[in-house]
Amino acid sequence: MEHSGGITASLAGRYASALYDLAREREFTAAVEGDLANLAQAVRESGDLAALIRNPQVSREAAGKAIEAVAGVLGLSELTRNFLGVLAHNRRLGSLPDVARAFAAIAAAARGEVTARVTTAHPLDDGQRRELAAKLKAREGREVQIEASVDPEILGGLVVTIGSRRIDGSLRTRLNSLAQAMKG
């Protein structure tokens, strides 16, 4: 399958692309995507796990055993476990969060979806999410999955990033633009 050149240009993208091709052959993409999402969440939530995968002093064997134990606790599929073994052997476990993001992007593109990273000053409720997703779908011409985050520093409005495009409708940016215009 042809994957986006931007994604596969990176090391993590090449690993994700290879894993996606294997998962697709075995009709296992959804399971692997879920496995990688669970792993990425575990890395975000566990400082010890994040330190382990990034520590160059941990041997390949020790890293492999540790990540296999984590995979067992999370109940990951055999394909994902084997892939993690390859990452550990190649000393690439530190790239795991990037691989998970790249895999999700490849899988979403294959489903005809796009992910929008949306930053707001306050959390979006379900109705706001649905309305925003519908507007972005009309703009993009395909299904849009929203990854929402909150940043009170934008003061109000929202910032939407889809791929390399950014739509900045934040109050902070508008105030900064007004201040620049008033300066001359």
QUITACOR-V368551 format. One record per helix or strand. SS is the DSSP state (A for helix, B for strand). FROM is the first residue (numbers start at 1). TO is the last residue. Records with the same first field share a line. If there is no record, write none. Layout:
SS: FROM-TO + FROM-TO
//
This chain:
A: 5-8 + 11-25 + 29-45 + 47-54 + 60-74 + 78-89 + 93-110 + 126-140 + 152-154 + 171-183
B: 113-120 + 143-150 + 158-162 + 165-168
//
